Amino acid sequence: MTVVTLRHRADACAGAGLPPVRAQAAVKPVHGLIERMIATLGLWAERHRQRRCLATLDAHLLRDLDIDPIDASREANKPFWRA
């Protein structure tokens, strides 16, 4: 009888696990991380596209936009991960 009681308590503790709320909370940071990674990749792709376009502008167009050609060249040559 004592053994049955101990097993019953052991089974109750082993089967308790985490409540569903905690299990879902553990998934949210991973989901948020994936969303932030996708957003970062999108930002990097947009920077790369804009800098490629900036590199194609001639001095006349840069003057129209009031951008110094040296500054434009410096910005166009930055790696996409740098702001």
Secondary structure, DSSP 4 states (H G I P E B T S, - for coil): -HHHHHHHHHHHHHHH---HHHHHHHHHHHHHHHHHHHHHHHHHHHHHHHHHHHHH--HHHHHHTT--HHHHHHHHTS-TT--
